[in-house]
Amino acid sequence: MNAFVSLLRDNRNYRYTWIGQVVSEAGDHFNNIAVFSLAVATTKSGLVVSGVMLSRAIPAMLAGPLAGVLLDRVNRKHVMIASDLIRTVVAACFIFTVGHPAPWLLYLLSGLLMIASPFFTSGRAAILPAIATEEELHTANSLTQTTQWTTLALGAFLGGASVSQFGYAWAFGGNALSFLISALCISRLFLPGRGFKPPRRALTESDVVRPWHEYAEGLRYMRSVPLIIGLLMVNIGWATGGGAAQILFTVFGELVFNRGPSGLGMIWGCAGIGLLCGGAIAYTVGRRLSFVNYKRAISICYVIHGGSYILFSQSRSFTGALIFIALSRAGVGVSSVLNMGQLLRHVSDSYRGRVFATMESTTWSVMMISMTLAGIATQYWDARLIGTIAGVLSSTTAIFWGWANWTGRLPEPPPEGVEPEEIEVHGDRVL
C-alpha cells in the first residue's frame, strides 16, 4: 500500500492518469448496470443483453486495428483526449433511452460508445512505460489494474443501488461527466522531448494512404515474439467462455436469482472484489516470481477461474454464487496483472499501440462469438448449463498454456518495454 501511495504522491503524470481512470471507469459501470437492467426489464430476454454486448464488441473489434496504427503514428495523449470527448457526447445521449427503451437505440449508442474506447484503453497501456520508471512499472501496472477492478466493484454496487433508487437517467448523466473529467486529467500530462509521440520513421505517402501495411508490420512483430503470441492465445482461450459469462451475469442476477438491478450490481460487484484480491496477490508475488514460475502460475490461475465459474453457475444459494464468482475472478486478476507486466516489459515502444490494440480487438472478436452463442442458447437451454460450458471453455486456456510451456515454446524474450531515454519525468521534476 505504501508503494501505491508513494507512486501517486511522487509521479505527477501517473497521478493524473489514475484520477482520470477512477472517474471514467466508475461511470462506465453505472452505464453498464443501467443499460443491462433497462434492456432485461423491458424485454425479459437474455437475447437482448447479447445484442447489447455484441453492439459493443463489434465496433471495438473493428476499431482496434485503426486505433493501434494511430497510436503508433501520432501523439498518444491527443488521441486519448479525443476519445474521452467523443464518449462524453455519446454517453449523454443514453438519457434519451429512458423514455424510449427501444433495443435498437441501446444497440446504436452502445456501438458508438465502444468504437472510441480502444483509442483510449490501448493508449493508456502504451504510455504506461513512458510515465513510470522501470522501478515503478510493476507498481503502476498493479495499481492500474486493481483500480480498474475496484471501480468495477464499487461502480457495480453503487450503480445497482442508484438505478433502483434514482432511476436510469442519473447513471447515464454521471457516465458522461466522468469522461469529461478524464479528458481534463489526461490534458495535464507532460513529458519533455518527444512527449507522447511514439518513436518511428517518417511517414511516406504510401503509409498514409495504406495504414493496413503498418498494421501488418505490427502483426509480423507479434508473430516474431513467442511470448506475445502465447498471451494472445491466452486471451482467445479465456474469451471463448468469457463472452458467455458477460451475458450470464445479467441473466443470473435478473432471471435466475430474481434480484433485479441490485442483484445484478452485487454479482458484478463481487466479481470486482475477486479481481481486486487477485490483483493484490499478483502485486505481492509478481516481483519475486521467476519467468519459469510465472508461466506455471498462469496455468493454475485459469484452472481456478474456470472451475469456480462452474461452481457459480451451479450454486443454488445467492450467497454461494457471489463467493464463487469472486474466486473465479480472483484467478483472472492474478493472471491479468502478471500477463500485462510481461507485455509492458517486453513490447517495444514502436509497436505498443498495435500490440495492445490487437490484443483488445482479438479478445472482443472471440467474445462476440461467445456472446452470440450464449444469447441464443438462453432461449433454449438452462442458464446453469450454459454457465458450466463457459467455465469449461475458459479452463482450456490452462491446457494450451501448459502445453506450450512444457514443450519449450515460451522462451523469455529480451526486455524492450522501458527505454532509458523515456524515463525523464518523475513526480514534478525532471530527472
C-alpha positions in Angstrom: 0.0 0.0 0.0 2.9 2.4 0.8 4.3 1.8 -2.7 0.9 2.8 -4.2 0.7 6.0 -2.1 4.3 6.9 -3.0 3.6 6.4 -6.7 0.6 8.6 -6.6 2.3 11.3 -4.5 5.6 11.5 -6.4 4.6 10.8 -10.0 2.5 13.6 -11.4 1.8 12.0 -14.7 0.7 8.8 -13.3 -1.4 10.6 -10.6 -3.5 12.4 -13.3 -3.8 9.2 -15.4 -5.0 7.4 -12.3 -7.6 10.0 -11.4 -9.0 10.0 -14.9 -9.2 6.3 -14.8 -11.1 6.2 -11.5 -13.8 8.6 -12.5 -14.3 7.3 -16.1 -14.4 3.6 -15.1 -16.8 4.2 -12.2 -19.0 6.0 -14.7 -18.7 3.1 -17.1 -20.1 0.6 -14.6 -23.0 2.9 -13.8 -23.7 2.8 -17.5 -23.4 -0.9 -17.7 -25.7 -1.7 -14.9 -28.3 0.8 -16.2 -28.2 -0.4 -19.8 -28.3 -4.1 -19.0 -31.0 -3.7 -16.4 -33.1 -1.5 -18.7 -32.7 -4.0 -21.5 -33.8 -7.0 -19.5 -36.5 -5.2 -17.6 -38.2 -4.1 -20.8 -37.8 -7.3 -22.8 -37.4 -10.1 -20.2 -34.9 -11.8 -22.5 -31.3 -12.7 -22.3 -31.0 -12.3 -26.1 -31.3 -8.6 -25.9 -28.4 -8.5 -23.5 -26.5 -10.4 -26.0 -27.4 -7.8 -28.6 -26.2 -5.0 -26.4 -22.9 -6.8 -25.8 -22.5 -7.6 -29.5 -23.2 -4.0 -30.4 -20.3 -3.1 -28.1 -18.0 -5.9 -29.2 -18.2 -5.5 -32.9 -17.2 -1.8 -33.0 -14.4 -2.4 -30.5 -13.1 -5.2 -32.7 -13.3 -3.2 -35.9 -11.7 -0.1 -34.4 -8.8 -2.0 -32.8 -6.5 -2.1 -35.9 -7.1 1.6 -36.7 -6.5 2.6 -33.0 -3.3 0.6 -33.0 -1.9 2.2 -36.1 -2.9 5.7 -35.0 -1.4 5.3 -31.5 1.9 4.3 -33.1 1.8 7.2 -35.5 0.7 10.3 -33.7 0.6 11.9 -30.2 -1.0 9.3 -27.9 -2.1 11.9 -25.4 -4.1 13.7 -28.1 -5.8 10.5 -29.2 -6.8 9.7 -25.7 -8.4 13.1 -25.1 -10.3 12.9 -28.4 -11.6 9.5 -27.3 -12.9 10.9 -24.0 -14.6 13.9 -25.6 -16.4 11.7 -28.1 -17.5 9.3 -25.4 -18.8 12.3 -23.3 -21.3 13.2 -26.0 -22.4 9.6 -26.7 -22.8 8.8 -23.0 -25.0 11.8 -22.5 -27.3 10.6 -25.4 -28.2 7.4 -23.4 -30.5 9.6 -21.4 -32.9 9.6 -24.4 -33.3 5.8 -24.0 -35.0 6.2 -20.6 -38.3 7.4 -22.2 -37.8 5.2 -25.3 -36.0 2.0 -24.3 -36.1 0.5 -27.8 -33.4 -2.2 -28.2 -32.1 -0.7 -31.5 -31.3 2.6 -29.7 -29.4 0.9 -27.0 -27.5 -1.1 -29.7 -26.7 2.1 -31.6 -25.4 4.1 -28.7 -23.5 1.2 -27.2 -21.7 0.7 -30.5 -20.9 4.4 -30.8 -19.6 4.4 -27.2 -17.3 1.4 -27.8 -15.9 2.4 -31.1 -14.0 5.2 -29.4 -12.9 3.0 -26.5 -9.8 1.2 -27.9 -8.2 4.6 -28.8 -8.2 5.4 -25.0 -7.6 2.0 -23.4 -4.8 0.9 -25.7 -3.3 4.4 -25.5 -3.3 4.2 -21.7 -1.4 0.9 -21.8 1.0 2.2 -24.4 2.0 5.3 -22.4 2.4 3.5 -19.0 6.1 2.6 -19.5 6.7 6.2 -20.5 5.2 7.8 -17.3 6.7 5.2 -14.9 10.3 4.4 -14.2 11.5 0.9 -14.5 11.3 0.5 -10.8 7.8 1.9 -10.7 6.4 -0.1 -13.6 5.3 -3.2 -11.6 3.6 -1.0 -9.0 2.0 1.2 -11.7 0.7 -1.8 -13.6 -0.7 -3.4 -10.5 -2.3 -0.2 -9.3 -3.8 0.5 -12.8 -5.5 -2.9 -12.9 -6.5 -3.1 -9.3 -8.0 0.3 -9.6 -10.0 -0.9 -12.7 -11.4 -3.7 -10.6 -12.0 -1.5 -7.5 -14.1 0.8 -9.7 -15.9 -2.3 -11.1 -16.8 -3.4 -7.6 -17.8 0.0 -6.3 -19.4 1.2 -9.5 -21.4 -2.0 -9.9 -22.7 -1.9 -6.2 -23.4 1.8 -6.3 -24.8 1.6 -9.9 -27.3 -1.1 -9.0 -28.3 0.7 -5.9 -28.6 4.1 -7.6 -30.6 2.8 -10.5 -33.0 1.2 -8.1 -33.2 4.4 -6.0 -32.9 7.3 -8.5 -33.5 5.8 -12.0 -31.6 5.3 -15.1 -31.0 8.9 -16.3 -28.8 9.7 -13.3 -26.5 6.9 -14.1 -26.2 7.9 -17.8 -25.5 11.6 -16.9 -22.8 10.6 -14.4 -21.1 8.5 -17.0 -21.0 11.4 -19.4 -19.5 13.7 -16.8 -16.9 11.1 -15.9 -15.5 11.1 -19.5 -15.2 14.9 -19.4 -13.2 14.8 -16.1 -11.0 12.1 -17.6 -10.2 14.2 -20.6 -9.2 17.1 -18.3 -6.9 14.9 -16.4 -5.2 13.5 -19.5 -4.7 17.0 -20.8 -2.4 17.7 -17.8 0.1 15.0 -18.7 3.6 16.2 -19.7 6.8 14.6 -20.9 9.8 16.5 -22.2 11.4 15.8 -25.6 9.1 14.0 -28.0 6.5 13.7 -25.2 3.9 11.1 -26.0 4.7 10.8 -29.7 5.9 7.2 -30.5 9.4 6.8 -32.0 9.1 5.9 -35.6 10.4 6.6 -39.1 9.0 9.3 -41.2 5.7 8.5 -42.9 5.6 8.1 -46.6 2.7 8.8 -48.8 2.1 5.1 -49.1 2.0 4.7 -45.3 -0.6 7.5 -45.0 -2.9 6.1 -47.7 -2.5 2.4 -46.7 -2.3 2.2 -43.0 -3.0 -1.6 -43.1 0.6 -2.0 -44.1 1.7 -0.7 -40.8 -0.8 -2.9 -39.0 0.5 -6.0 -40.9 4.0 -4.9 -39.8 2.8 -5.0 -36.2 1.3 -8.5 -36.7 4.7 -9.7 -38.0 6.4 -8.2 -34.9 3.9 -10.1 -32.6 4.5 -13.3 -34.5 8.3 -12.9 -34.0 7.9 -13.0 -30.2 6.6 -16.3 -28.9 5.5 -14.9 -25.6 3.3 -12.3 -27.2 1.7 -14.9 -29.4 1.2 -17.1 -26.3 -0.5 -14.3 -24.4 -2.7 -13.6 -27.4 -3.8 -17.2 -27.4 -4.5 -17.0 -23.6 -6.8 -14.1 -24.3 -8.6 -16.1 -27.0 -8.9 -19.1 -24.8 -10.4 -17.1 -22.0 -12.8 -15.2 -24.3 -14.4 -18.4 -25.6 -16.1 -18.7 -22.2 -15.6 -15.1 -21.0 -18.0 -13.7 -23.6 -20.8 -16.0 -22.4 -20.0 -15.1 -18.8 -20.8 -11.4 -19.6 -24.2 -12.4 -20.8 -24.9 -14.7 -17.9 -24.1 -12.2 -15.2 -27.2 -10.3 -16.2 -29.3 -13.4 -16.7 -28.4 -14.8 -13.3 -29.0 -11.5 -11.5 -32.3 -10.7 -13.2 -33.8 -14.0 -14.1 -32.2 -16.9 -12.2 -32.0 -15.3 -8.7 -34.7 -12.7 -9.4 -32.7 -9.9 -7.6 -33.3 -7.1 -10.1 -30.8 -4.3 -10.6 -29.4 -4.6 -7.1 -28.7 -8.3 -7.6 -27.0 -7.6 -10.9 -24.9 -5.0 -9.2 -24.0 -7.4 -6.4 -22.8 -10.1 -8.9 -20.7 -7.5 -10.8 -19.5 -6.1 -7.5 -18.3 -9.4 -6.1 -16.6 -10.1 -9.4 -14.8 -6.8 -9.0 -13.8 -7.7 -5.4 -12.4 -11.0 -6.6 -10.4 -9.2 -9.3 -9.1 -6.8 -6.7 -8.0 -9.6 -4.4 -6.3 -11.3 -7.3 -4.5 -8.1 -8.3 -3.3 -7.7 -4.7 -1.9 -11.2 -4.8 -0.2 -10.7 -8.1 1.4 -7.4 -6.9 2.8 -9.2 -3.8 4.2 -12.2 -5.6 5.0 -10.6 -9.0 8.3 -9.1 -8.1 9.6 -12.4 -6.8 8.3 -14.8 -9.5 10.9 -16.1 -11.9 9.8 -16.4 -15.5 9.5 -20.1 -15.1 7.3 -19.8 -12.1 5.3 -17.1 -13.8 4.3 -19.5 -16.6 3.3 -22.2 -14.1 1.2 -19.7 -12.2 -0.8 -18.8 -15.3 -2.0 -22.4 -15.8 -3.1 -22.6 -12.1 -5.0 -19.4 -12.4 -7.1 -20.5 -15.3 -7.9 -23.8 -13.7 -9.2 -21.9 -10.6 -11.0 -19.4 -12.8 -12.9 -21.9 -14.9 -13.6 -24.3 -12.0 -15.0 -21.6 -9.8 -17.2 -20.3 -12.6 -18.7 -23.8 -13.0 -19.5 -23.8 -9.2 -21.0 -20.3 -9.5 -23.3 -21.4 -12.3 -24.5 -24.5 -10.3 -24.9 -22.7 -6.9 -28.5 -22.7 -5.6 -27.6 -20.1 -3.0 -27.2 -16.5 -4.0 -24.5 -16.0 -1.3 -22.6 -19.1 -2.5 -22.8 -17.8 -6.1 -21.3 -14.5 -5.0 -18.4 -16.3 -3.3 -17.6 -18.5 -6.3 -17.8 -15.6 -8.8 -15.3 -13.7 -6.6 -13.0 -16.7 -6.5 -13.3 -17.1 -10.3 -12.4 -13.5 -10.9 -9.5 -13.7 -8.4 -7.9 -16.2 -10.7 -8.3 -13.8 -13.6 -7.0 -11.0 -11.6 -3.7 -12.7 -10.8 -3.1 -13.8 -14.4 -4.1 -10.4 -15.8 -1.6 -8.4 -13.7 1.2 -10.9 -14.4 0.5 -11.1 -18.1 0.3 -7.3 -18.6 3.5 -6.9 -16.6 5.3 -9.2 -19.1 3.9 -7.2 -22.0 4.9 -3.9 -20.6 8.5 -5.2 -20.1 8.9 -6.9 -23.4 7.0 -5.0 -26.1 8.9 -2.3 -28.0 7.6 1.2 -27.7 7.4 1.4 -31.5 4.7 -1.3 -31.5 2.9 -0.8 -28.3 -0.2 0.7 -29.8 -0.6 -2.1 -32.3 0.1 -4.9 -29.9 -2.3 -3.7 -27.2 -5.0 -2.8 -29.7 -4.6 -6.2 -31.4 -4.9 -7.9 -28.1 -8.1 -6.0 -27.2 -9.7 -6.3 -30.6 -9.0 -10.1 -30.9 -10.4 -10.7 -27.4 -13.5 -8.8 -28.4 -13.8 -10.8 -31.6 -13.9 -14.1 -29.8 -16.1 -12.7 -27.0 -18.5 -11.6 -29.8 -18.9 -15.2 -31.0 -19.2 -16.5 -27.4 -21.8 -13.8 -26.6 -23.8 -14.5 -29.7 -24.0 -18.3 -28.9 -24.8 -17.7 -25.3 -27.5 -15.2 -26.1 -29.2 -17.6 -28.5 -28.7 -20.5 -26.1 -30.5 -18.7 -23.3 -33.7 -19.0 -25.4 -33.5 -22.8 -25.4 -31.2 -24.0 -22.6 -31.0 -23.6 -18.9 -28.6 -20.8 -17.8 -26.8 -23.1 -15.4 -25.9 -25.5 -18.1 -24.6 -22.6 -20.3 -22.5 -21.4 -17.3 -20.9 -24.8 -16.9 -19.9 -24.9 -20.6 -18.5 -21.3 -20.3 -16.4 -22.4 -17.3 -15.0 -25.4 -19.1 -14.1 -23.4 -22.2 -12.2 -20.8 -20.1 -10.3 -23.5 -18.4 -9.0 -24.8 -21.7 -6.6 -21.8 -21.6 -4.6 -23.7 -19.0 -4.2 -26.7 -21.3 -2.8 -24.7 -24.1 -0.5 -22.6 -21.9 0.8 -25.7 -20.1 1.5 -27.5 -23.3 3.4 -24.5 -24.8 5.4 -24.2 -21.6 6.1 -27.9 -21.4 7.4 -28.1 -25.0 9.6 -25.0 -24.6 7.6 -22.8 -26.9 7.6 -19.8 -24.5 11.2 -18.6 -24.0 11.7 -15.3 -22.2 12.3 -12.5 -24.7 14.8 -9.7 -24.0 13.4 -6.6 -22.2 12.3 -3.9 -24.5 9.4 -2.2 -22.7 11.3 0.5 -21.0 13.9 2.5 -22.7 16.3 4.7 -20.7 15.6 7.9 -22.7 11.8 7.6 -21.9 12.2 7.8 -18.2 12.7 11.5 -17.8 9.9 12.7 -15.6 9.4 11.6 -12.0 6.9 13.4 -9.9 7.0 17.1 -10.6 10.7 17.2 -11.6 12.8 16.2 -14.5 15.5 13.6 -13.7 
